Amino acid sequence: IRQLDEATANRIAAGEVVERPASAVKELVENALDAGATRIEICIEEGGKRLIRVSDDGCGMTPEDLPLALSRHATSKIDGSDLLAITSFGFRGEALPSLGAVGRLTITSRVQGGEGAVIAVTGGRLTPPRPAAANRGTVVELRDLFFATPARLKFLRTERAETQAVAEVVRRLAMAEPYVGFCLSADGRDIFRADAEQGELFGALTTRLTRIMGGEFVDNALPIDAERDNIALTGFAALPTYSRGAAVAQHLFVNGRPVRDKLLTGALRAGYMDVMAANRYPAVVLFLNCDPQLVDVNVHPAKAEVRFRDPQAARGLLVSALRHAMAHAGHRASQTLGQATLEALRPEPPAPAAPAWRPKTPSGPAIRAAL
């Protein structure tokens, strides 16, 4: 038995946290949200393999905090006394050191009223922080992802597929944060932009979902607002007639965190069981909010799964809220499908009448030649 060196341990941890460029973008954007950012700009090149840059206007870090930010299991999110009292996206302190272990990472940050500083780490080798000009907030730049573990590059998909995965991550986080502006550019071209919304929460959420999911979704969705056993459920669920052939439009959030949980997806299926075919999937954007003590987010390395203290309460709330909303909607059908059906049933306009047939009259020269 031998003790692994720190660089190897960080690369192993990176394999659990950072599966692809989209995973790195998710961790960096969540850090920006935890820092209280109101605008986040993401820039990627070659699907994130060559460059990932995330800039925010959050609280920033002092020059003394920068080396700690790149140390394993160092975090400002929790004090370690209660792992169930988690109100932030991050809490393990693994993302930044993991990224620095498999890529070339540079962090430039400044707090309000303080001095800016920059620190760099390449393949796990840390350089001391040095002064730098910077606005308030943080800019994290990750170049050459997986250059230190080239075998991982073979498992990445095409640049287009990786770019789409990054865009999906940003859209999901933007759904949960309507008061934060997001901008994503790939290879110098803007592919997603959502300005910060104003007004009350439900109105801001409606505007943000219209921007991300499209106006058709909001027009054909039912508002959900229910509460039971200290668990609140809000959001939108599409009508049964507005469905998809795959579960690509199902977005579930627990305390603002995007999750892909089997319990919740199973509850979705049960809620639509009597009104939707087995090979169709509803489009939903639903937010479950509860006391952090009632849900454990420390289950999956990427924090994509959660475990409820009372899973049946969460499942029952989701199923009953969906069925109640659809029962209240009665026989209402999706406007999109209804319009398409009306267009298909509308009689075609009559074709223009063909001109009556007339015998061809020979011209003057032809008549003279016949005579």
C-alpha positions as CSV (number, residue, x, y, z in Angstrom):
1,I,0.0,0.0,0.0
2,R,1.4,3.4,-1.0
3,Q,0.1,6.9,-0.5
4,L,-0.8,8.7,-3.8
5,D,0.8,12.0,-4.4
6,E,-1.4,15.1,-4.4
7,A,-1.3,15.6,-8.2
8,T,-2.6,12.1,-8.8
9,A,-5.3,12.4,-6.2
10,N,-6.5,15.7,-7.8
11,R,-6.6,14.0,-11.2
12,I,-8.7,11.2,-9.8
13,A,-11.0,13.7,-8.2
14,A,-11.3,15.6,-11.4
15,G,-12.5,12.4,-13.2
16,E,-15.5,12.3,-10.8
17,V,-16.3,16.0,-11.0
18,V,-15.3,17.0,-14.5
19,E,-16.5,14.6,-17.2
20,R,-16.6,17.0,-20.1
21,P,-16.4,20.8,-20.8
22,A,-20.0,21.2,-19.9
23,S,-19.2,19.9,-16.4
24,A,-16.5,22.5,-16.0
25,V,-18.8,25.3,-17.2
26,K,-21.5,24.1,-14.7
27,E,-19.0,24.2,-11.7
28,L,-17.7,27.7,-12.7
29,V,-21.1,29.2,-13.3
30,E,-22.4,27.8,-10.0
31,N,-19.4,29.4,-8.2
32,A,-20.4,32.7,-9.9
33,L,-24.0,32.4,-8.7
34,D,-22.8,31.6,-5.2
35,A,-20.7,34.8,-5.3
36,G,-23.8,36.9,-5.8
37,A,-23.2,37.7,-9.5
38,T,-25.9,39.6,-11.4
39,R,-24.3,39.1,-14.8
40,I,-22.3,36.1,-16.0
41,E,-20.5,35.8,-19.3
42,I,-19.3,32.5,-20.7
43,C,-16.9,32.1,-23.6
44,I,-15.8,28.8,-25.1
45,E,-13.6,27.7,-28.0
46,E,-13.6,24.4,-29.8
47,G,-16.5,23.1,-27.7
48,G,-14.7,24.1,-24.5
49,K,-11.6,21.9,-25.1
50,R,-9.4,24.8,-26.1
51,L,-10.8,27.6,-23.8
52,I,-13.5,28.1,-21.2
53,R,-13.7,31.6,-19.7
54,V,-16.3,32.6,-17.1
55,S,-16.5,36.2,-16.0
56,D,-18.8,37.5,-13.2
57,D,-19.5,40.6,-11.2
58,G,-19.8,38.8,-7.9
59,C,-18.1,39.5,-4.5
60,G,-14.6,38.4,-5.8
61,M,-11.7,37.1,-3.7
62,T,-8.8,38.7,-2.0
63,P,-5.1,37.9,-3.0
64,E,-4.8,35.9,0.3
65,D,-7.9,33.8,-0.6
66,L,-6.7,32.8,-4.1
67,P,-4.2,30.0,-3.0
68,L,-6.9,28.6,-0.7
69,A,-9.4,28.6,-3.5
70,L,-7.1,26.1,-5.4
71,S,-6.6,23.9,-2.4
72,R,-8.7,20.7,-2.1
73,H,-11.6,20.7,0.4
74,A,-11.3,24.5,1.0
75,T,-14.6,26.4,0.6
76,S,-16.4,29.5,1.8
77,K,-19.8,27.9,1.5
78,I,-20.0,25.8,4.6
79,D,-18.2,25.4,7.9
80,G,-18.4,21.6,8.0
81,S,-20.7,21.5,11.1
82,D,-23.8,20.4,9.3
83,L,-23.8,18.8,5.8
84,L,-27.5,19.0,5.6
85,A,-27.7,22.8,6.0
86,I,-26.5,23.6,2.5
87,T,-28.0,26.6,0.8
88,S,-25.4,27.1,-1.9
89,F,-24.6,25.3,-5.2
90,G,-21.0,24.3,-4.2
91,F,-19.8,23.0,-0.8
92,R,-17.1,20.4,-1.4
93,G,-14.2,22.7,-2.5
94,E,-13.2,20.3,-5.3
95,A,-14.1,22.0,-8.5
96,L,-11.2,24.6,-8.9
97,P,-8.4,22.2,-7.8
98,S,-9.8,19.5,-10.0
99,L,-9.8,21.8,-13.0
100,G,-6.3,23.0,-12.2
101,A,-5.2,19.4,-12.1
102,V,-6.3,18.6,-15.7
103,G,-5.9,21.9,-17.5
104,R,-4.2,25.3,-17.5
105,L,-6.2,27.4,-15.0
106,T,-6.0,31.1,-14.4
107,I,-8.1,33.1,-11.9
108,T,-8.2,36.9,-11.8
109,S,-10.3,38.4,-9.0
110,R,-10.9,41.6,-7.0
111,V,-13.1,42.5,-4.1
112,Q,-14.9,45.8,-3.8
113,G,-12.4,48.4,-2.6
114,G,-9.5,45.9,-2.7
115,E,-6.5,45.1,-5.0
116,G,-6.8,42.8,-7.9
117,A,-4.7,39.6,-8.2
118,V,-4.1,36.7,-10.5
119,I,-3.1,33.1,-9.8
120,A,-2.3,30.3,-12.2
121,V,-2.1,26.5,-11.9
122,T,-0.9,24.2,-14.7
123,G,-1.4,20.5,-14.4
124,G,-1.5,20.8,-10.6
125,R,1.6,23.1,-10.4
126,L,0.7,26.3,-8.6
127,T,2.3,29.7,-9.1
128,P,2.1,32.4,-6.4
129,P,-0.5,35.1,-6.8
130,R,0.6,38.4,-8.3
131,P,-1.0,41.8,-8.7
132,A,-3.3,42.4,-11.7
133,A,-5.7,45.0,-13.0
134,A,-9.3,43.8,-12.6
135,N,-12.9,44.9,-12.1
136,R,-14.8,43.7,-9.1
137,G,-15.6,40.1,-9.5
138,T,-13.8,37.0,-10.8
139,V,-12.6,35.8,-14.2
140,V,-11.7,32.1,-14.5
141,E,-10.0,31.0,-17.6
142,L,-9.4,27.3,-18.3
143,R,-7.3,26.4,-21.3
144,D,-6.4,23.0,-22.8
145,L,-8.8,20.9,-20.8
146,F,-7.5,17.4,-20.1
147,F,-4.1,18.2,-21.5
148,A,-2.7,16.5,-18.4
149,T,-4.9,13.5,-18.9
150,P,-4.9,13.0,-22.7
151,A,-6.7,9.7,-22.6
152,R,-9.8,11.7,-21.5
153,L,-9.8,13.6,-24.7
154,K,-10.6,10.5,-26.7
155,F,-13.9,10.1,-24.9
156,L,-15.1,13.6,-25.8
157,R,-17.6,14.1,-28.6
158,T,-17.5,16.4,-31.5
159,E,-17.1,20.2,-31.0
160,R,-20.7,20.7,-32.0
161,A,-22.0,18.2,-29.5
162,E,-19.8,19.6,-26.7
163,T,-21.0,23.1,-27.5
164,Q,-24.6,22.0,-27.4
165,A,-24.0,20.3,-24.0
166,V,-22.5,23.6,-22.6
167,A,-25.5,25.6,-24.0
168,E,-27.9,23.2,-22.3
169,V,-26.1,23.6,-18.9
170,V,-26.2,27.4,-19.2
171,R,-29.9,27.4,-20.2
172,R,-30.9,25.1,-17.2
173,L,-29.0,27.4,-14.8
174,A,-30.6,30.5,-16.4
175,M,-34.1,29.1,-15.8
176,A,-33.5,28.9,-12.1
177,E,-32.0,32.5,-11.9
178,P,-34.2,34.9,-13.7
179,Y,-32.7,37.9,-12.0
180,V,-29.2,37.1,-13.3
181,G,-28.1,37.9,-16.9
182,F,-26.3,35.2,-18.9
183,C,-24.3,35.4,-22.1
184,L,-22.7,32.4,-23.9
185,S,-20.5,32.8,-26.9
186,A,-18.8,30.0,-28.8
187,D,-15.8,30.7,-31.1
188,G,-16.7,34.4,-31.1
189,R,-20.4,34.0,-31.9
190,D,-23.2,34.6,-29.4
191,I,-25.3,31.5,-29.1
192,F,-27.4,32.3,-26.0
193,R,-28.2,35.6,-24.2
194,A,-30.7,36.3,-21.5
195,D,-30.8,39.7,-19.8
196,A,-31.7,40.0,-16.1
197,E,-35.5,40.1,-15.7
198,Q,-37.4,42.6,-13.5
199,G,-40.6,42.5,-11.5
200,E,-42.1,39.8,-9.2
201,L,-40.7,36.3,-9.3
202,F,-43.5,34.5,-11.2
203,G,-43.6,37.2,-13.9
204,A,-39.8,37.2,-14.2
205,L,-39.8,33.4,-14.4
206,T,-42.5,33.5,-17.1
207,T,-40.4,36.0,-19.2
208,R,-37.2,34.0,-18.7
209,L,-38.9,30.7,-19.8
210,T,-40.4,32.4,-22.8
211,R,-37.0,33.5,-23.8
212,I,-35.4,30.0,-23.2
213,M,-38.2,27.5,-23.9
214,G,-40.1,29.6,-26.5
215,G,-43.5,31.2,-26.4
216,E,-45.2,28.0,-27.4
217,F,-44.2,26.3,-24.2
218,V,-45.7,29.1,-22.0
219,D,-48.8,29.3,-24.1
220,N,-49.4,25.6,-23.8
221,A,-48.4,25.1,-20.2
222,L,-50.3,25.1,-16.9
223,P,-49.0,27.1,-13.9
224,I,-48.2,24.9,-10.9
225,D,-48.3,26.3,-7.4
226,A,-48.8,23.7,-4.6
227,E,-47.5,23.0,-1.1
228,R,-47.6,20.0,1.2
229,D,-45.6,18.8,4.2
230,N,-43.3,21.8,4.1
231,I,-42.4,21.2,0.4
232,A,-43.5,23.8,-2.2
233,L,-43.8,23.1,-5.9
234,T,-44.0,25.9,-8.5
235,G,-43.4,26.2,-12.2
236,F,-45.1,25.2,-15.4
237,A,-46.2,21.8,-16.8
238,A,-47.3,21.5,-20.4
239,L,-50.7,20.2,-21.5
240,P,-50.8,16.5,-22.4
241,T,-51.3,17.4,-26.0
242,Y,-48.0,19.4,-26.0
243,S,-45.4,16.6,-25.6
244,R,-42.1,15.4,-27.0
245,G,-40.8,12.1,-28.3
246,A,-37.9,12.2,-25.7
247,A,-37.4,13.7,-22.2
248,V,-35.4,16.6,-23.6
249,A,-37.8,19.3,-22.3
250,Q,-38.1,18.1,-18.7
251,H,-36.3,20.5,-16.3
252,L,-36.5,19.8,-12.6
253,F,-35.0,21.9,-9.8
254,V,-34.6,21.2,-6.1
255,N,-33.9,24.4,-4.1
256,G,-32.8,26.0,-7.3
257,R,-30.4,23.2,-8.2
258,P,-30.9,21.5,-11.5
259,V,-31.2,17.7,-10.9
260,R,-31.9,14.5,-12.9
261,D,-33.6,12.4,-10.2
262,K,-35.2,9.1,-10.9
263,L,-37.8,9.6,-8.2
264,L,-39.0,12.9,-9.7
265,T,-39.0,11.7,-13.3
266,G,-41.0,8.7,-12.2
267,A,-43.5,11.0,-10.5
268,L,-43.8,13.0,-13.7
269,R,-44.6,9.8,-15.6
270,A,-47.2,8.9,-12.9
271,G,-48.8,12.4,-13.1
272,Y,-49.3,12.1,-16.8
273,M,-50.0,8.3,-16.9
274,D,-53.8,8.5,-17.7
275,V,-53.6,11.3,-20.2
276,M,-50.4,10.7,-22.3
277,A,-49.2,7.8,-24.4
278,A,-46.3,5.7,-23.0
279,N,-43.9,6.8,-25.7
280,R,-44.5,10.6,-25.2
281,Y,-42.8,12.8,-22.6
282,P,-44.2,16.0,-21.1
283,A,-42.4,19.4,-21.2
284,V,-42.1,20.8,-17.7
285,V,-40.1,23.3,-15.7
286,L,-40.8,22.6,-12.0
287,F,-39.1,23.9,-8.9
288,L,-39.3,22.0,-5.6
289,N,-38.3,24.1,-2.6
290,C,-38.0,22.9,0.9
291,D,-35.9,23.2,4.1
292,P,-32.3,22.0,3.3
293,Q,-32.6,19.6,6.2
294,L,-35.2,17.7,4.3
295,V,-33.0,16.9,1.3
296,D,-29.5,15.5,0.9
297,V,-27.6,16.9,-2.0
298,N,-24.3,15.2,-1.1
299,V,-25.2,12.0,-3.0
300,H,-23.6,12.3,-6.5
301,P,-20.1,13.7,-7.3
302,A,-21.6,16.1,-9.8
303,K,-24.6,16.9,-7.4
304,A,-27.0,15.8,-10.1
305,E,-29.0,13.6,-7.8
306,V,-30.7,14.3,-4.4
307,R,-32.2,12.2,-1.7
308,F,-35.3,13.3,0.2
309,R,-35.8,12.5,3.8
310,D,-39.5,11.7,2.9
311,P,-39.4,10.7,-0.7
312,Q,-43.1,9.7,-0.8
313,A,-44.1,13.3,0.3
314,A,-42.1,14.8,-2.6
315,R,-43.5,12.3,-5.1
316,G,-47.1,12.6,-3.8
317,L,-46.9,16.4,-4.1
318,L,-45.7,16.3,-7.7
319,V,-48.3,13.7,-8.8
320,S,-51.2,15.4,-7.1
321,A,-50.3,18.9,-8.3
322,L,-50.0,17.7,-11.9
323,R,-53.3,15.8,-11.8
324,H,-55.1,18.7,-10.1
325,A,-53.8,21.2,-12.7
326,M,-54.8,19.1,-15.6
327,A,-58.3,18.3,-14.1
328,H,-58.8,22.1,-13.6
329,A,-57.8,22.7,-17.2
330,G,-60.6,20.4,-18.4
331,H,-60.6,19.6,-22.1
332,R,-58.2,22.4,-23.0
333,A,-55.8,21.3,-25.7
334,S,-52.5,22.8,-26.8
335,Q,-52.9,25.9,-29.0
336,T,-50.1,24.7,-31.2
337,L,-51.6,21.3,-31.9
338,G,-55.1,22.8,-32.3
339,Q,-53.9,25.4,-34.9
340,A,-52.0,22.7,-36.8
341,T,-55.1,20.5,-36.8
342,L,-57.3,23.3,-38.1
343,E,-54.8,24.1,-40.8
344,A,-54.9,20.4,-41.9
345,L,-58.7,20.3,-41.9
346,R,-59.2,23.5,-43.7
347,P,-60.5,22.9,-47.3
348,E,-58.1,23.7,-50.0
349,P,-59.1,26.7,-52.1
350,P,-60.6,25.8,-55.5
351,A,-58.1,25.6,-58.3
352,P,-58.5,28.3,-61.0
353,A,-60.8,27.2,-63.8
354,A,-59.0,26.1,-67.0
355,P,-59.8,28.3,-70.0
356,A,-62.4,26.8,-72.4
357,W,-61.0,24.9,-75.4
358,R,-61.2,26.7,-78.7
359,P,-60.1,25.4,-82.1
360,K,-56.9,26.9,-83.2
361,T,-57.6,29.4,-86.0
362,P,-54.9,29.6,-88.6
363,S,-53.2,32.9,-89.1
364,G,-53.5,35.0,-92.2
365,P,-50.4,33.7,-94.0
366,A,-51.5,30.1,-93.4
367,I,-55.0,30.9,-94.9
368,R,-53.4,32.5,-98.0
369,A,-51.1,29.5,-98.5
370,A,-54.1,27.1,-98.3
371,L,-56.0,29.1,-100.9
